[in-house]
Amino acid sequence: MNVESFKIFINRLADMSGEYVAKNFGRRIDVDYKADASPVTAIDKNTEEMLRGEIEKNFPDHGIIGEEWGNKNPDAEFVWIIDPIDGTKSFITGVPLFGTLIGLARGGEPILGLIDQPVLKERIVGDCRECLFNGSPVRAAKNTELDGITLLSSDFRYCARGEKAEKWRELENRAAIARTWGDCYGYMLVCRGLAHIMADAELEIWDAAALIPALRGAGVSYSDWKGGSNIGNVDGLIAACTPELHKKALELLNR
């Protein structure tokens, strides 16, 4: 299959999962907590199980990496990477700033990514060459200066800790808008040109894999906080709408 065929399939996956997630949004549901203190619900687990089943049925030789149900054949040529609900804290509190992340990697390199917000009916699909929002191409904004930007993060407390605390506060102060419109939704806003920098202090592979093809396709510059390309680790992710803005943010945070 080529990338276009995979796009049809990945949209079908999101149609299926989105209906289930949206139906269960805004309800009071039981919440468990993992060893790292992050919340998880039956909706997270059921959504991933649904997606895995559909992938296994259609592509039995493909690998799967999922946040809730672990890895299956992770060394396969094609591997699907799933975060069924990225932003569970938003989901359980009735805030629609979460999404389902589905990524596809070939030979360890992300080639296709989807971010789906089923309540707002907003979806991004990226293939490293283009980024589509609800089927129409989008590009990042053109801002090159830190002053006056819209700065986003999933949680400022994690960005402003340790040796980076003072530097992050300076970045916040230079922004016109600084908000925690975070998790995958923040990266969606950067891809659409509506925000300028989105940063997370820590990120797992299932958080990052679907984002990378979308960011690339929208012309977004990104790296870990040290400027490296090893995304999906404790060094986090910082995405900026232009290379110039990205460079200035990194210089401020690492000086």
Phi and psi in degrees as GROMACS dihedral restraints (atoms count N, CA, C in turn):
[ dihedral_restraints ]
;  ai    aj    ak    al  type     phi  dphi    fc
    3     4     5     6     1   -93.4    20    10
    4     5     6     7     1   176.6    20    10
    6     7     8     9     1   -61.5    20    10
    7     8     9    10     1   -37.9    20    10
    9    10    11    12     1   -62.3    20    10
   10    11    12    13     1   -38.2    20    10
   12    13    14    15     1   -67.4    20    10
   13    14    15    16     1   -39.6    20    10
   15    16    17    18     1   -64.6    20    10
   16    17    18    19     1   -32.9    20    10
   18    19    20    21     1   -61.8    20    10
   19    20    21    22     1   -42.2    20    10
   21    22    23    24     1   -61.0    20    10
   22    23    24    25     1   -43.4    20    10
   24    25    26    27     1   -67.5    20    10
   25    26    27    28     1   -43.3    20    10
   27    28    29    30     1   -66.7    20    10
   28    29    30    31     1   -33.7    20    10
   30    31    32    33     1   -67.9    20    10
   31    32    33    34     1   -36.3    20    10
   33    34    35    36     1   -65.4    20    10
   34    35    36    37     1   -40.1    20    10
   36    37    38    39     1   -57.5    20    10
   37    38    39    40     1   -46.1    20    10
   39    40    41    42     1   -69.1    20    10
   40    41    42    43     1   -34.2    20    10
   42    43    44    45     1   -59.6    20    10
   43    44    45    46     1   -42.9    20    10
   45    46    47    48     1   -68.7    20    10
   46    47    48    49     1   -50.9    20    10
   48    49    50    51     1   -68.6    20    10
   49    50    51    52     1   -36.0    20    10
   51    52    53    54     1   -62.8    20    10
   52    53    54    55     1   -38.4    20    10
   54    55    56    57     1   -62.1    20    10
   55    56    57    58     1   -41.7    20    10
   57    58    59    60     1   -70.2    20    10
   58    59    60    61     1   -44.9    20    10
   60    61    62    63     1   -65.1    20    10
   61    62    63    64     1   -45.7    20    10
   63    64    65    66     1   -61.9    20    10
   64    65    66    67     1   -37.8    20    10
   66    67    68    69     1   -63.3    20    10
   67    68    69    70     1   -29.1    20    10
   69    70    71    72     1  -100.9    20    10
   70    71    72    73     1     2.8    20    10
   72    73    74    75     1   -78.2    20    10
   73    74    75    76     1   143.6    20    10
   75    76    77    78     1    83.9    20    10
   76    77    78    79     1     6.9    20    10
   78    79    80    81     1  -101.4    20    10
   79    80    81    82     1   155.1    20    10
   81    82    83    84     1   -80.0    20    10
   82    83    84    85     1   117.6    20    10
   84    85    86    87     1  -128.6    20    10
   85    86    87    88     1   157.0    20    10
   87    88    89    90     1   -69.2    20    10
   88    89    90    91     1   140.8    20    10
   90    91    92    93     1  -125.0    20    10
   91    92    93    94     1   130.1    20    10
   93    94    95    96     1  -105.8    20    10
   94    95    96    97     1   166.2    20    10
   96    97    98    99     1  -126.8    20    10
   97    98    99   100     1   134.0    20    10
   99   100   101   102     1   -78.3    20    10
  100   101   102   103     1   180.0    20    10
  102   103   104   105     1   -62.3    20    10
  103   104   105   106     1   -29.7    20    10
  105   106   107   108     1   -88.3    20    10
  106   107   108   109     1     9.4    20    10
  108   109   110   111     1    75.1    20    10
  109   110   111   112     1     8.4    20    10
  111   112   113   114     1   -82.4    20    10
  112   113   114   115     1   143.4    20    10
  114   115   116   117     1   -78.5    20    10
  115   116   117   118     1   152.6    20    10
  117   118   119   120     1  -147.4    20    10
  118   119   120   121     1   144.9    20    10
  120   121   122   123     1  -126.3    20    10
  121   122   123   124     1   170.2    20    10
  123   124   125   126     1   -62.2    20    10
  124   125   126   127     1   -27.7    20    10
  126   127   128   129     1   -66.4    20    10
  127   128   129   130     1   -42.7    20    10
  129   130   131   132     1   -55.6    20    10
  130   131   132   133     1   -52.0    20    10
  132   133   134   135     1   -66.0    20    10
  133   134   135   136     1   -43.6    20    10
  135   136   137   138     1   -66.8    20    10
  136   137   138   139     1   -37.2    20    10
  138   139   140   141     1   -64.3    20    10
  139   140   141   142     1   -46.8    20    10
  141   142   143   144     1   -63.6    20    10
  142   143   144   145     1   -41.0    20    10
  144   145   146   147     1   -60.8    20    10
  145   146   147   148     1   -40.1    20    10
  147   148   149   150     1   -62.6    20    10
  148   149   150   151     1   -46.5    20    10
  150   151   152   153     1   -66.2    20    10
  151   152   153   154     1   -43.0    20    10
  153   154   155   156     1   -61.3    20    10
  154   155   156   157     1   -42.2    20    10
  156   157   158   159     1   -61.3    20    10
  157   158   159   160     1   -40.9    20    10
  159   160   161   162     1   -68.9    20    10
  160   161   162   163     1   -38.9    20    10
  162   163   164   165     1   -65.7    20    10
  163   164   165   166     1   -45.7    20    10
  165   166   167   168     1   -62.5    20    10
  166   167   168   169     1   -35.0    20    10
  168   169   170   171     1   -68.4    20    10
  169   170   171   172     1   -39.3    20    10
  171   172   173   174     1   -91.2    20    10
  172   173   174   175     1   -30.0    20    10
  174   175   176   177     1  -137.1    20    10
  175   176   177   178     1    72.5    20    10
  177   178   179   180     1   -63.8    20    10
  178   179   180   181     1   -20.2    20    10
  180   181   182   183     1   -90.8    20    10
  181   182   183   184     1    -4.1    20    10
  183   184   185   186     1   -82.0    20    10
  184   185   186   187     1   152.4    20    10
  186   187   188   189     1   -87.7    20    10
  187   188   189   190     1   163.8    20    10
  189   190   191   192     1  -140.0    20    10
  190   191   192   193     1   133.1    20    10
  192   193   194   195     1  -122.0    20    10
  193   194   195   196     1   122.8    20    10
  195   196   197   198     1  -132.5    20    10
  196   197   198   199     1   149.5    20    10
  198   199   200   201     1   -65.3    20    10
  199   200   201   202     1   -38.6    20    10
  201   202   203   204     1   -95.0    20    10
  202   203   204   205     1   -29.0    20    10
  204   205   206   207     1  -121.4    20    10
  205   206   207   208     1    13.8    20    10
  207   208   209   210     1    78.6    20    10
  208   209   210   211     1  -159.9    20    10
  210   211   212   213     1  -108.7    20    10
  211   212   213   214     1   144.5    20    10
  213   214   215   216     1  -135.2    20    10
  214   215   216   217     1   119.5    20    10
  216   217   218   219     1    51.6    20    10
  217   218   219   220     1    52.6    20    10
  219   220   221   222     1   -69.3    20    10
  220   221   222   223     1   -10.9    20    10
  222   223   224   225     1   -96.3    20    10
  223   224   225   226     1     9.0    20    10
  225   226   227   228     1   -64.8    20    10
  226   227   228   229     1   161.8    20    10
  228   229   230   231     1   -61.0    20    10
  229   230   231   232     1   -46.7    20    10
  231   232   233   234     1  -106.8    20    10
  232   233   234   235     1   129.8    20    10
  234   235   236   237     1  -132.7    20    10
  235   236   237   238     1   129.1    20    10
  237   238   239   240     1   -92.5    20    10
  238   239   240   241     1   134.8    20    10
  240   241   242   243     1  -120.1    20    10
  241   242   243   244     1   123.6    20    10
  243   244   245   246     1  -125.0    20    10
  244   245   246   247     1   131.6    20    10
  246   247   248   249     1  -121.4    20    10
  247   248   249   250     1   103.3    20    10
  249   250   251   252     1   -61.9    20    10
  250   251   252   253     1   -38.9    20    10
  252   253   254   255     1  -138.3    20    10
  253   254   255   256     1   100.2    20    10
  255   256   257   258     1   -86.5    20    10
  256   257   258   259     1   111.1    20    10
  258   259   260   261     1   106.6    20    10
  259   260   261   262     1    43.5    20    10
  261   262   263   264     1   -60.0    20    10
  262   263   264   265     1   -31.9    20    10
  264   265   266   267     1   -61.8    20    10
  265   266   267   268     1   -38.5    20    10
  267   268   269   270     1   -69.1    20    10
  268   269   270   271     1   -43.5    20    10
  270   271   272   273     1   -58.3    20    10
  271   272   273   274     1   -45.6    20    10
  273   274   275   276     1   -75.1    20    10
  274   275   276   277     1   -13.4    20    10
  276   277   278   279     1  -108.0    20    10
  277   278   279   280     1    12.7    20    10
  279   280   281   282     1    75.3    20    10
  280   281   282   283     1    23.2    20    10
  282   283   284   285     1  -104.3    20    10
  283   284   285   286     1   122.7    20    10
  285   286   287   288     1   -84.1    20    10
  286   287   288   289     1    34.6    20    10
  288   289   290   291     1  -105.7    20    10
  289   290   291   292     1    57.8    20    10
  291   292   293   294     1  -137.0    20    10
  292   293   294   295     1   179.0    20    10
  294   295   296   297     1  -170.8    20    10
  295   296   297   298     1   164.9    20    10
  297   298   299   300     1   -93.8    20    10
  298   299   300   301     1   130.4    20    10
  300   301   302   303     1  -110.7    20    10
  301   302   303   304     1   126.5    20    10
  303   304   305   306     1  -131.9    20    10
  304   305   306   307     1   119.1    20    10
  306   307   308   309     1  -120.5    20    10
  307   308   309   310     1   156.4    20    10
  309   310   311   312     1  -130.4    20    10
  310   311   312   313     1   125.0    20    10
  312   313   314   315     1  -114.4    20    10
  313   314   315   316     1   146.5    20    10
  315   316   317   318     1  -124.1    20    10
  316   317   318   319     1   122.0    20    10
  318   319   320   321     1    59.5    20    10
  319   320   321   322     1    31.8    20    10
  321   322   323   324     1    84.6    20    10
  322   323   324   325     1    -1.1    20    10
  324   325   326   327     1  -108.7    20    10
  325   326   327   328     1   121.8    20    10
  327   328   329   330     1   -61.1    20    10
  328   329   330   331     1   129.3    20    10
  330   331   332   333     1  -119.7    20    10
  331   332   333   334     1   -16.1    20    10
  333   334   335   336     1  -152.4    20    10
  334   335   336   337     1   136.9    20    10
  336   337   338   339     1  -144.9    20    10
  337   338   339   340     1   145.2    20    10
  339   340   341   342     1  -131.4    20    10
  340   341   342   343     1   135.5    20    10
  342   343   344   345     1  -119.7    20    10
  343   344   345   346     1   119.2    20    10
  345   346   347   348     1  -122.1    20    10
  346   347   348   349     1   123.8    20    10
  348   349   350   351     1  -109.6    20    10
  349   350   351   352     1    95.7    20    10
  351   352   353   354     1   -75.0    20    10
  352   353   354   355     1   -21.6    20    10
  354   355   356   357     1   -74.5    20    10
  355   356   357   358     1   -45.8    20    10
  357   358   359   360     1   -84.1    20    10
  358   359   360   361     1    -7.4    20    10
  360   361   362   363     1    57.9    20    10
  361   362   363   364     1    49.8    20    10
  363   364   365   366     1  -119.3    20    10
  364   365   366   367     1   133.1    20    10
  366   367   368   369     1  -144.1    20    10
  367   368   369   370     1   135.5    20    10
  369   370   371   372     1  -117.4    20    10
  370   371   372   373     1   136.0    20    10
  372   373   374   375     1  -129.4    20    10
  373   374   375   376     1   124.8    20    10
  375   376   377   378     1  -127.4    20    10
  376   377   378   379     1   145.3    20    10
  378   379   380   381     1  -126.9    20    10
  379   380   381   382     1    24.3    20    10
  381   382   383   384     1    78.3    20    10
  382   383   384   385     1   -21.0    20    10
  384   385   386   387     1  -102.1    20    10
  385   386   387   388     1   -33.8    20    10
  387   388   389   390     1  -145.1    20    10
  388   389   390   391     1   162.9    20    10
  390   391   392   393     1  -133.3    20    10
  391   392   393   394     1   124.9    20    10
  393   394   395   396     1  -111.5    20    10
  394   395   396   397     1   131.4    20    10
  396   397   398   399     1  -109.6    20    10
  397   398   399   400     1   114.7    20    10
  399   400   401   402     1    48.9    20    10
  400   401   402   403     1    39.0    20    10
  402   403   404   405     1    92.2    20    10
  403   404   405   406     1    -8.1    20    10
  405   406   407   408     1  -112.5    20    10
  406   407   408   409     1   140.9    20    10
  408   409   410   411     1   -63.1    20    10
  409   410   411   412     1   140.7    20    10
  411   412   413   414     1  -131.2    20    10
  412   413   414   415     1   154.1    20    10
  414   415   416   417     1  -134.5    20    10
  415   416   417   418     1   153.8    20    10
  417   418   419   420     1   -68.6    20    10
  418   419   420   421     1   162.2    20    10
  420   421   422   423     1   -68.8    20    10
  421   422   423   424     1   175.0    20    10
  423   424   425   426     1  -110.7    20    10
  424   425   426   427     1    11.6    20    10
  426   427   428   429     1   -60.8    20    10
  427   428   429   430     1   137.0    20    10
  429   430   431   432     1  -119.7    20    10
  430   431   432   433     1    -7.0    20    10
  432   433   434   435     1  -113.9    20    10
  433   434   435   436     1   146.0    20    10
  435   436   437   438     1   -70.9    20    10
  436   437   438   439     1   -31.5    20    10
  438   439   440   441     1   -66.9    20    10
  439   440   441   442     1   127.6    20    10
  441   442   443   444     1    87.7    20    10
  442   443   444   445     1     8.6    20    10
  444   445   446   447     1   -80.7    20    10
  445   446   447   448     1   169.5    20    10
  447   448   449   450     1  -100.3    20    10
  448   449   450   451     1   117.6    20    10
  450   451   452   453     1  -110.4    20    10
  451   452   453   454     1   128.2    20    10
  453   454   455   456     1  -125.4    20    10
  454   455   456   457     1   153.7    20    10
  456   457   458   459     1  -157.8    20    10
  457   458   459   460     1   158.1    20    10
  459   460   461   462     1   -70.6    20    10
  460   461   462   463     1   -33.2    20    10
  462   463   464   465     1  -160.9    20    10
  463   464   465   466     1   110.0    20    10
  465   466   467   468     1   -62.7    20    10
  466   467   468   469     1   -24.6    20    10
  468   469   470   471     1   -60.7    20    10
  469   470   471   472     1   -36.3    20    10
  471   472   473   474     1   -77.9    20    10
  472   473   474   475     1   -28.9    20    10
  474   475   476   477     1   -75.1    20    10
  475   476   477   478     1   -34.4    20    10
  477   478   479   480     1  -102.3    20    10
  478   479   480   481     1    51.8    20    10
  480   481   482   483     1  -127.1    20    10
  481   482   483   484     1   158.7    20    10
  483   484   485   486     1    63.8    20    10
  484   485   486   487     1  -145.5    20    10
  486   487   488   489     1   -69.2    20    10
  487   488   489   490     1   -16.7    20    10
  489   490   491   492     1   -91.1    20    10
  490   491   492   493     1    -2.3    20    10
  492   493   494   495     1   -57.2    20    10
  493   494   495   496     1   -52.9    20    10
  495   496   497   498     1   -64.6    20    10
  496   497   498   499     1   -37.8    20    10
  498   499   500   501     1   -69.8    20    10
  499   500   501   502     1   -39.0    20    10
  501   502   503   504     1   -65.6    20    10
  502   503   504   505     1   -40.5    20    10
  504   505   506   507     1   -61.5    20    10
  505   506   507   508     1   -36.2    20    10
  507   508   509   510     1   -64.9    20    10
  508   509   510   511     1   -41.3    20    10
  510   511   512   513     1   -62.6    20    10
  511   512   513   514     1   -43.1    20    10
  513   514   515   516     1   -57.9    20    10
  514   515   516   517     1   -44.1    20    10
  516   517   518   519     1   -67.9    20    10
  517   518   519   520     1   -26.5    20    10
  519   520   521   522     1   -82.5    20    10
  520   521   522   523     1   -17.6    20    10
  522   523   524   525     1   -76.8    20    10
  523   524   525   526     1   148.2    20    10
  525   526   527   528     1   -78.2    20    10
  526   527   528   529     1   -35.5    20    10
  528   529   530   531     1  -132.2    20    10
  529   530   531   532     1   129.1    20    10
  531   532   533   534     1  -131.6    20    10
  532   533   534   535     1   113.0    20    10
  534   535   536   537     1  -140.7    20    10
  535   536   537   538     1   155.8    20    10
  537   538   539   540     1   -95.9    20    10
  538   539   540   541     1    55.2    20    10
  540   541   542   543     1   -86.6    20    10
  541   542   543   544     1    75.0    20    10
  543   544   545   546     1  -109.2    20    10
  544   545   546   547     1  -152.2    20    10
  546   547   548   549     1    53.7    20    10
  547   548   549   550     1  -150.2    20    10
  549   550   551   552     1   -64.6    20    10
  550   551   552   553     1   -24.0    20    10
  552   553   554   555     1   -65.8    20    10
  553   554   555   556     1   -34.1    20    10
  555   556   557   558     1   -63.4    20    10
  556   557   558   559     1   -41.4    20    10
  558   559   560   561     1   -67.5    20    10
  559   560   561   562     1   -33.6    20    10
  561   562   563   564     1   -61.2    20    10
  562   563   564   565     1   -41.6    20    10
  564   565   566   567     1   -65.4    20    10
  565   566   567   568     1   -37.2    20    10
  567   568   569   570     1   -66.9    20    10
  568   569   570   571     1   -43.3    20    10
  570   571   572   573     1   -59.5    20    10
  571   572   573   574     1   -35.2    20    10
  573   574   575   576     1   -82.9    20    10
  574   575   576   577     1    -4.1    20    10
  576   577   578   579     1    82.1    20    10
  577   578   579   580     1    13.7    20    10
  579   580   581   582     1   -97.2    20    10
  580   581   582   583     1   -16.6    20    10
  582   583   584   585     1  -135.7    20    10
  583   584   585   586     1   167.2    20    10
  585   586   587   588     1  -116.0    20    10
  586   587   588   589     1   -35.5    20    10
  588   589   590   591     1  -136.0    20    10
  589   590   591   592     1   135.4    20    10
  591   592   593   594     1  -128.4    20    10
  592   593   594   595     1   131.6    20    10
  594   595   596   597     1  -136.9    20    10
  595   596   597   598     1   141.1    20    10
  597   598   599   600     1  -129.4    20    10
  598   599   600   601     1   136.6    20    10
  600   601   602   603     1   -75.5    20    10
  601   602   603   604     1   -28.4    20    10
  603   604   605   606     1  -140.8    20    10
  604   605   606   607     1   146.6    20    10
  606   607   608   609     1  -152.0    20    10
  607   608   609   610     1   138.6    20    10
  609   610   611   612     1   -95.8    20    10
  610   611   612   613     1   167.1    20    10
  612   613   614   615     1   -61.3    20    10
  613   614   615   616     1   -36.0    20    10
  615   616   617   618     1   -73.0    20    10
  616   617   618   619     1   -18.3    20    10
  618   619   620   621     1   -78.1    20    10
  619   620   621   622     1   -34.4    20    10
  621   622   623   624     1   -95.1    20    10
  622   623   624   625     1   -32.2    20    10
  624   625   626   627     1   -59.8    20    10
  625   626   627   628     1   -40.4    20    10
  627   628   629   630     1   -76.1    20    10
  628   629   630   631     1   -24.3    20    10
  630   631   632   633     1   -72.5    20    10
  631   632   633   634     1   -38.5    20    10
  633   634   635   636     1   -59.4    20    10
  634   635   636   637     1   -49.0    20    10
  636   637   638   639     1   -63.2    20    10
  637   638   639   640     1   -31.6    20    10
  639   640   641   642     1   -69.8    20    10
  640   641   642   643     1   -46.2    20    10
  642   643   644   645     1   -60.3    20    10
  643   644   645   646     1   -46.8    20    10
  645   646   647   648     1   -61.2    20    10
  646   647   648   649     1   -43.9    20    10
  648   649   650   651     1   -65.0    20    10
  649   650   651   652     1   -27.6    20    10
  651   652   653   654     1   -91.4    20    10
  652   653   654   655     1    -1.2    20    10
  654   655   656   657     1    81.1    20    10
  655   656   657   658     1    21.1    20    10
  657   658   659   660     1   -83.4    20    10
  658   659   660   661     1   138.5    20    10
  660   661   662   663     1   -92.6    20    10
  661   662   663   664     1   137.9    20    10
  663   664   665   666     1  -151.3    20    10
  664   665   666   667     1   160.1    20    10
  666   667   668   669     1  -168.8    20    10
  667   668   669   670     1   178.3    20    10
  669   670   671   672     1   -76.4    20    10
  670   671   672   673     1   178.3    20    10
  672   673   674   675     1   -69.3    20    10
  673   674   675   676     1   -14.7    20    10
  675   676   677   678     1   -96.3    20    10
  676   677   678   679     1     0.6    20    10
  678   679   680   681     1    91.6    20    10
  679   680   681   682     1     4.5    20    10
  681   682   683   684     1   -87.5    20    10
  682   683   684   685     1   173.1    20    10
  684   685   686   687     1  -104.7    20    10
  685   686   687   688     1     6.1    20    10
  687   688   689   690     1   -84.8    20    10
  688   689   690   691     1    77.6    20    10
  690   691   692   693     1   -83.6    20    10
  691   692   693   694     1   142.5    20    10
  693   694   695   696     1    99.9    20    10
  694   695   696   697     1    43.8    20    10
  696   697   698   699     1  -150.5    20    10
  697   698   699   700     1  -170.5    20    10
  699   700   701   702     1   -72.1    20    10
  700   701   702   703     1   -10.3    20    10
  702   703   704   705     1   -84.5    20    10
  703   704   705   706     1     2.2    20    10
  705   706   707   708     1    69.8    20    10
  706   707   708   709     1  -160.4    20    10
  708   709   710   711     1  -148.4    20    10
  709   710   711   712     1   134.7    20    10
  711   712   713   714     1  -130.1    20    10
  712   713   714   715     1   122.6    20    10
  714   715   716   717     1  -119.6    20    10
  715   716   717   718     1   129.8    20    10
  717   718   719   720     1  -130.7    20    10
  718   719   720   721     1   153.3    20    10
  720   721   722   723     1   -71.1    20    10
  721   722   723   724     1   -21.5    20    10
  723   724   725   726     1  -137.6    20    10
  724   725   726   727     1   157.6    20    10
  726   727   728   729     1   -60.1    20    10
  727   728   729   730     1   -36.3    20    10
  729   730   731   732     1   -64.2    20    10
  730   731   732   733     1   -44.9    20    10
  732   733   734   735     1   -66.7    20    10
  733   734   735   736     1   -40.7    20    10
  735   736   737   738     1   -60.7    20    10
  736   737   738   739     1   -45.1    20    10
  738   739   740   741     1   -61.8    20    10
  739   740   741   742     1   -43.6    20    10
  741   742   743   744     1   -67.2    20    10
  742   743   744   745     1   -37.2    20    10
  744   745   746   747     1   -65.6    20    10
  745   746   747   748     1   -44.3    20    10
  747   748   749   750     1   -63.9    20    10
  748   749   750   751     1   -41.6    20    10
  750   751   752   753     1   -61.5    20    10
  751   752   753   754     1   -41.5    20    10
  753   754   755   756     1   -65.2    20    10
  754   755   756   757     1   -45.2    20    10
  756   757   758   759     1   -74.1    20    10
  757   758   759   760     1   -20.4    20    10
  759   760   761   762     1  -114.3    20    10
  760   761   762   763     1     5.9    20    10
